[in-house]
Amino acid sequence: MIYRLGICSDTHAQIAPTFDPASVSALLHAGDFYDAAGDPEALDDDPLQKWLGGCVVPCFAVRGNHDYVDLRGNFRRWEDITGSVRQLCPGLFVAGVGFAPRQYLDLPGETDLQPVCQQVLRHARRVVGSSDRIVLLTHYPTKFVGVADEWQHFECARELVEELLPVAVVQGHVHELFGQRHRIQVLGRSVLLVYPGPVGGVLEIDISSGDVSLVEGGG
C-alpha cells in the first residue's frame, strides 16, 4: 500500500505550500504557523488558510518557537500532536516533537525538549508494533554528524530517531536548510531526513516495504 503525506513547515502566516492538498491522504506541519515578529492583523490574509479551502484530510501539527500563542486557533483546526503519536492508517504512525515557549525567541534547550521526546517514546512503545512504519514530525531538527553541522540541532531528537527508527523525519526551524533532504543510515536502517519548509512536498511511503521518497517539492 502506498500512502501519500503532504508535508510543510514554517509557513509563518505568509506562505502556502505549492502541492495540491487534494492529492494526499493527510497533512503534516512541522511548526511555526505564526510569525511572532509580524502584524497580527496580517493573519486574516494567511494564505495557508485559503490553500486548505475545502480540504477534508486529517491535518497534524507540532508547535514551533513562533507558536507560543494560537491567535487563529490553528492548533484546534490541525490536531496538535506535540509529545504524542497518532495512527495515520493501518501500519503507519506519525510522532510529534515540538515546544511551545512562553514568549517569542524563547528557544528550547536540550533539557526543555528532552521530556517531549521521552513522552513520544513512551507513547510509541504502547501503540506502535514491530512491523509498523513511523514518521517523526519535529520542529527542532535532529543532530546527526555530517548533516548541516553548522546549525543548531538536538541530541535528544537524534536519540529518539535511534529508538523509533522512523522511515522519515520531517523537520523545520532552520530556514537555511529548507528544500534539503538527506538519506542516512541509523542502526542499519535507511532514514530520510527532509526539511520541507513552507513550499512543502509530498512523501510517498510504501507501508509494506518501508520505502519512502519525496515526489514533489523539497528541492
N, C-alpha and C positions, 0 to 999 in steps of 0.2 A: 504494500500500500504506500503510495506517495502522498505526502502531506505538505501543503504549501503554507508558509508563515510569512506574513508581511512584517518587516522589522524597520524600526527607525529609532532615533534618539534626538534630544537637544533641539526640538523644534522652536522653543523659546518664543512662542506666540507670534512667530514671524514667517515660518516656512512650513509648507506641507510636503509630504513625500510625493515622489513622481509616479510611483506604480499605481495601478488601478486597485483600490481596496476590494472591489468585487471579485478579484482574481485569486483571493486567498481564503483560507478557512479560519484563520484567526490573525489578530494583530498584536504585536509586541512593541511597547515603547519603553526604551531604556532610560527614561527620566529626563528632567528639565523641560517640562511643558511650558514653564513660565520664563520670563526674562525679568529678573528682580530689579535690574537697573532701568527697565523701560517704563513707559507710561501705562498705568493700569487701564486707562480708557482705551488703549490700543487692543485690549483683549476682545473687545466687541468685533474686531476685524481679524481675529485669529484665523488664518487660512486653514489650519488643521480641522477646525470645526466644520467649515464649508466642505472640505475634502471628504470628510466622513459621510456627509449627506445622509442617505438612507441606508448606510452600512448596517448590516444586521449580524455580522460575525462576532464572536467573542473578542473582547479587547482587554489586554492585560498590561499593566504598567508597574514600574518601581519609581520611587522618589529620588530626585536629584537634589543638589545643593540649592537650586533656584526654587524648589517646590516646598518651601517652608510654610507657605500659605496656599490655600486652594481656592482662589477667588472665583474661578469659573466652575468649580465642582468637578474638575477633570477626574479626580480620584473617586468619584461616585459613578461617573459615566464609564470610565475604564476601571476594571477591577484592580485594586491595589494589592499586588502580591508580594510586597516587600516583606521579607522574612518568612515566606511560605512557599508551598508547592501546589500546583494545580494540574489536573489531568486535561489534556487537550483532546485526546481521542484514545481509544484502546491501544496501549503500548507506548504512548508518548506523553511526557510531562514537561512542564516549564517550572523552573525555580527562580525566585526573585530576590536580588540583593540591592538594597538602596539605603539611603539615610536621609532623614528629614531634619535638617538643622533648625536651630531656634531663630536664626537670622541669616540674611544673605552673607556669603563669604565665610560662614562658619563651617569649614570643611571638616570632614571626619578624619581622625587618625586611625591607626590600626586598632587601638583599644575601643574605639567607637563602633567600627564596622565588624569587629570580631564576634560580638554577641548575635548580630544579624546572621552571619554565616553559620554560626553554631545552631541557631534556630532553624535555618533552612535544612541543615544536615539532619537534625533530629526528625523533622517532618518527612524528609525524603526517605529516611530509613523505615518509617512507618508505612508509607504508601507506594513507594517505587519498587518494583520487582527486579530480580536479577537480569531478566531478559528485556526489560523496558528501556526505552530511549528517553533521554532528558536533554533539554536545552536550558542553559543558565542565562538568565537575563539580569545584567548588572550595570548600574550606572557607573560604578567605580571599577576601573579595569583591573584585570588580573596581572600579577607580576611573573613574567617568565623571562629568563635570561636570553638576551639576543632579540627580544621583541620590544622595540621602542624604549630602550633602556633610559633614555634621557627624560622621560616623562614620569609623572607620579603614578605608580601602580601599587597594588595592595597584596601583601603576602597572604593575608587570611583568605582573600578571594582565590589566590592560586591554590592554597591548601584545600579549599572547597572543591575546586576542579579536580584535584588529585583524589578526593574522596568520592565524588559523584561520577567522574569520568563521562561528562556530557558529550554528545556528538557535536555540539556547537556552543560557543559562548558569544552572546550579543552584548556589546558593551559601549558605553558612551563617555561623556565628560571631557575628554581631551580633543578639542576641536581640530587640532593639527593632524590628528590621525584619522579623521573622517574619510571614508572610502577605502581604507586599507583592510586587508584580510591576511591572515597568517595561518598556515596549517602546521600544527605542531604535534609531536608525539608525547603522550603522557602515559607513563606506565604501560607502554606498548600499544596504546590506543591512539587513533588519529582524532584530533580535536580541531575544529575550525574556529578561529578567533575572528570576529567581524566587528568593525567599528562603522555602523551604517550611517550615522549622522542623520540630519533632517531629510536628506534626499531619499534615504532608505533603500530597501531592496527586498527581494523575495528569496527565502530559503526553501529549497526542496529537500525533504527528508524521506528517505526510503526506510520505513519503520522495520521492515524485515531484515535488511542488511546493515542498517545504521549509516549508510552513505548519505552525505549531505553536501549540497552545493549551493552557491549563491548565483541565482539565474538571472536576476535583474538588479541593477544598481550596485553600490558598494565598490565601484572602481574596477 
